[in-house]
């Protein structure tokens, strides 16, 4: 019995100590003598950093090239679509990101890590596809929602996030006169 258990223990160690090349190791398999290989042309890494190796790849995503426009939305943006996005956002996103997208949701107030604000330049300039991908696959500690939120609703959430961003960054020259008056920016200041 003791010999049998010792054999199982050896097999377990073999599973954990598999033959592999560590970064910077030499290798007789390649002409240059190095184990490290360049990724194939056109490949896109979906994980980065020291801890990303054993992870599911949700630690980050590197965009291959900046998009020329963030208007790469596959669905027509209508009032009903935005309202659906608002509804889904309030259900799935507001607990962390807050109702305004500032990253001050209820879970942050309870001590959990603060997510990024949608008003940060990185997220203001992110493509719609990158936002949808983050909702689908998760990002950092954010849970992936692809299994809980269908594709059309994820795009509706992205449209609503864009509306949130716009609502908090409207240039003054885009405001109606009554809005300027209400803000005290134009005409006589309100009491």
C-alpha positions as CSV (number, residue, x, y, z in Angstrom):
1,X,0.0,0.0,0.0
2,X,2.8,2.4,0.9
3,X,4.5,1.8,-2.5
4,X,1.3,2.4,-4.3
5,X,0.8,5.7,-2.6
6,X,4.4,6.7,-3.2
7,X,3.8,6.0,-6.9
8,X,0.7,8.3,-7.0
9,X,2.7,11.1,-5.3
10,X,5.4,10.8,-8.0
11,X,2.8,11.0,-10.8
12,X,1.3,14.1,-9.2
13,X,4.7,15.8,-9.1
14,X,5.2,14.9,-12.8
15,X,2.0,16.8,-13.6
16,X,3.2,19.9,-11.9
17,X,6.8,19.8,-13.0
18,X,6.4,19.5,-16.7
19,X,9.2,20.1,-19.2
20,X,9.0,23.7,-20.4
21,X,11.2,26.6,-21.4
22,X,11.4,29.6,-19.1
23,X,11.8,33.1,-20.6
24,X,15.4,33.6,-21.8
25,X,16.2,29.8,-21.8
26,X,18.4,28.4,-24.5
27,X,17.0,25.7,-26.8
28,X,18.7,23.4,-29.2
29,X,15.5,23.1,-31.3
30,X,16.0,26.4,-33.1
31,X,18.8,27.7,-35.2
32,X,19.4,30.8,-33.1
33,X,19.6,28.7,-29.9
34,X,16.9,30.6,-28.1
35,X,13.6,29.2,-26.8
36,X,11.8,32.5,-27.1
37,X,9.9,33.0,-30.3
38,X,8.3,36.1,-31.8
39,X,4.5,35.8,-32.1
40,X,3.1,35.2,-35.5
41,X,2.6,38.3,-37.7
42,X,-0.9,39.8,-37.0
43,X,-1.5,38.0,-33.8
44,X,-3.2,40.0,-31.0
45,X,-2.3,39.3,-27.4
46,X,-5.3,39.2,-25.0
47,X,-3.4,39.0,-21.7
48,X,-0.4,40.9,-20.4
49,X,1.7,41.1,-17.3
50,X,3.5,38.6,-15.1
51,X,0.3,37.0,-13.7
52,X,-1.5,36.7,-17.1
53,X,0.2,33.4,-18.1
54,X,-1.9,31.1,-16.0
55,X,-5.0,33.3,-16.2
56,X,-8.0,33.1,-18.5
57,X,-6.6,36.1,-20.4
58,X,-8.9,38.6,-18.8
59,X,-6.1,40.7,-17.3
60,X,-6.0,42.9,-20.2
61,X,-6.3,43.4,-23.9
62,X,-4.0,45.3,-26.3
63,X,-5.7,47.0,-29.2
64,X,-4.0,46.2,-32.5
65,X,-4.4,49.7,-33.9
66,X,-6.5,52.7,-32.9
67,X,-9.7,53.0,-34.7
68,X,-10.3,56.0,-36.9
69,X,-13.8,56.4,-35.4
70,X,-15.6,55.1,-32.3
71,X,-18.8,55.0,-34.3
72,X,-18.5,51.3,-35.1
73,X,-21.8,50.3,-33.5
74,X,-23.7,47.5,-35.3
75,X,-27.2,48.5,-34.3
76,X,-29.2,51.6,-35.1
77,X,-29.2,53.9,-32.1
78,X,-32.8,54.9,-31.4
79,X,-34.5,56.3,-28.2
80,X,-35.9,52.8,-27.4
81,X,-32.4,51.3,-27.9
82,X,-30.9,53.9,-25.5
83,X,-33.7,53.3,-23.0
84,X,-33.0,49.5,-23.1
85,X,-29.3,50.3,-22.6
86,X,-30.1,52.5,-19.6
87,X,-32.3,49.7,-18.1
88,X,-29.5,47.1,-18.6
89,X,-26.8,49.5,-17.4
90,X,-28.8,50.1,-14.2
91,X,-29.2,46.4,-13.6
92,X,-25.7,45.1,-14.5
93,X,-23.3,48.1,-14.4
94,X,-24.5,50.8,-11.9
95,X,-23.6,48.8,-8.8
96,X,-20.0,49.2,-9.6
97,X,-19.8,52.1,-12.1
98,X,-22.5,54.3,-10.5
99,X,-25.5,55.9,-12.2
100,X,-23.4,58.6,-13.8
101,X,-20.5,56.3,-14.8
102,X,-18.0,58.0,-12.5
103,X,-17.0,54.7,-10.8
104,X,-18.7,55.4,-7.5
105,X,-21.3,52.7,-7.4
106,X,-22.7,51.1,-4.3
107,X,-20.1,48.4,-4.1
108,X,-17.4,51.0,-4.0
109,X,-19.1,52.6,-1.1
110,X,-19.0,49.2,0.6
111,X,-15.2,48.9,0.2
112,X,-14.7,47.1,-3.1
113,X,-12.2,48.4,-5.6
114,X,-13.2,51.4,-7.6
115,X,-13.7,50.7,-11.3
116,X,-12.4,53.3,-13.8
117,X,-14.7,56.3,-14.6
118,X,-16.2,56.4,-18.0
119,X,-15.0,60.0,-18.1
120,X,-11.3,59.0,-18.1
121,X,-9.6,59.9,-21.4
122,X,-8.7,56.2,-22.0
123,X,-12.4,55.2,-21.9
124,X,-13.7,58.4,-23.7
125,X,-11.4,57.4,-26.7
126,X,-12.0,53.6,-26.5
127,X,-13.9,52.2,-29.4
128,X,-17.4,50.9,-29.0
129,X,-16.1,47.4,-29.8
130,X,-13.5,47.6,-27.0
131,X,-16.2,48.6,-24.5
132,X,-18.5,45.7,-25.7
133,X,-15.5,43.3,-25.5
134,X,-14.9,44.4,-21.9
135,X,-18.5,43.8,-21.0
136,X,-18.4,40.4,-22.7
137,X,-15.1,39.1,-21.5
138,X,-14.7,41.1,-18.3
139,X,-11.7,43.3,-17.5
140,X,-9.4,43.1,-14.5
141,X,-11.6,42.1,-11.6
142,X,-14.8,42.8,-13.6
143,X,-16.9,39.7,-14.2
144,X,-17.6,38.7,-17.8
145,X,-21.2,39.3,-18.7
146,X,-21.4,37.5,-22.1
147,X,-23.3,34.6,-20.4
148,X,-25.8,36.9,-18.7
149,X,-26.3,39.8,-21.1
150,X,-27.1,39.0,-24.7
151,X,-25.2,40.7,-27.5
152,X,-27.8,43.3,-28.5
153,X,-28.2,44.4,-24.9
154,X,-24.4,44.7,-24.5
155,X,-24.4,47.0,-27.5
156,X,-27.3,48.9,-26.0
157,X,-25.3,49.4,-22.8
158,X,-22.4,50.7,-24.9
159,X,-24.7,53.2,-26.5
160,X,-25.9,54.3,-23.1
161,X,-22.4,54.6,-21.8
162,X,-21.7,57.0,-24.8
163,X,-24.8,59.0,-23.8
164,X,-23.5,59.2,-20.2
165,X,-20.1,60.4,-21.5
166,X,-21.7,62.9,-23.7
167,X,-24.0,64.2,-21.0
168,X,-21.1,65.0,-18.8
169,X,-18.8,66.5,-21.5
170,X,-21.1,68.5,-23.7
171,X,-19.2,71.5,-25.2
172,X,-20.8,74.8,-24.3
173,X,-21.4,75.7,-28.0
174,X,-23.7,72.6,-28.3
175,X,-26.0,73.7,-25.5
176,X,-29.4,75.3,-26.2
177,X,-30.0,78.9,-24.9
178,X,-32.4,77.6,-22.2
179,X,-29.7,75.2,-21.0
180,X,-27.1,78.0,-20.9
181,X,-29.5,80.1,-19.0
182,X,-30.2,77.3,-16.5
183,X,-26.5,76.8,-16.0
184,X,-26.0,80.5,-15.5
185,X,-23.7,80.7,-18.5
186,X,-25.7,83.0,-20.8
187,X,-28.0,86.0,-20.4
188,X,-29.1,87.1,-17.0
189,X,-28.1,84.8,-14.2
190,X,-30.9,83.0,-12.5
191,X,-31.5,83.9,-8.8
